[in-house]
């Protein structure tokens, strides 16, 4: 095969990988019914959204870590406020 065909196949493979990763990420982040409606009604926009979400979006593990960190900070603030009120 020529080099041009290999570059095109590589680009298609990356596009597919990132789009599938974004597709999975959409179902993890949003309501499944709304995702399906979004894909059916606004497919071109949804495909671009999936692509960018797959390419630049956080993984499920990273989102959970951020949420845990945020919750811990909130709990620390609550504990500090309780200590203030006791004094």
N, C-alpha and C positions, 0 to 999 in steps of 0.2 A: 504494500500500500504506500501511497505517497505521503509525504509529511503533512500536506494540507488536510488530508482525510483524517490522519491521526490527531491533529489539532482540533478539528471539528468534533470528532468522537470524544476527545477529552473534555471539551467545553460542554458537550451534551451530558456527559457523565457527571460533571460537577454541578451543572444546572439541575439535573435530576436528583442528585444527593441532597443539595441544599433545599430544593423544593419539598422533598419528602420529609426532611428534618423539620422544615417550617410547618408542613401539614400536621405532623405529630404534635408540634409545639402549639399549634392553634387549638387542637382538641384538648391539650393539657391546660391551656390558659382560659379558654372561653367555653360557654355552654355549647354542647354538641349540636343541638338543634339549630342554634344560630349560625354555627360554622357551616353546616350543610346548606342552609338557606343562603348564606353569604357566597358559598361556592357556586350554587346553582344560579342565583340571580346576577351576581356581579363577578363572573369567573375571571375576566382579565385583571381586574383590580385585585381579586383574591389571590390569583396566581403570583402577581408581583409582591403582594403582602407576604405570602408564604415563602417566596424566594428570599426576601430581605430578612424575614424572621429566622429562617434557617441559616442564613449567612451571618447575621449580626446578633441574633437573639441569644439570651441567656439559656443555659440548659436548665432542666428541672431542678437539678441538684443546686445550681447556683441561686436560683430563685428561692428555693427552700432555705438556704443558708442566709440569704438577705432577710427573709421573713423572720427567721429565728433571731437574728441579730437585732432586728427592729423591735421584736417582742421583748427581748432581754433588756434593751435600753428603756422601753416603756415601763417594764416591771421595776427597774432600778429607780426610775423617776417616781413611781408610785411609792416605793419603799422609802425614798428620801423625804417625800411629802408626809408620809405617816410619822416618820421620826421627828419632823418639824412640829407636827401637831401635838405630839406627846410632850414636848418641852414647854 
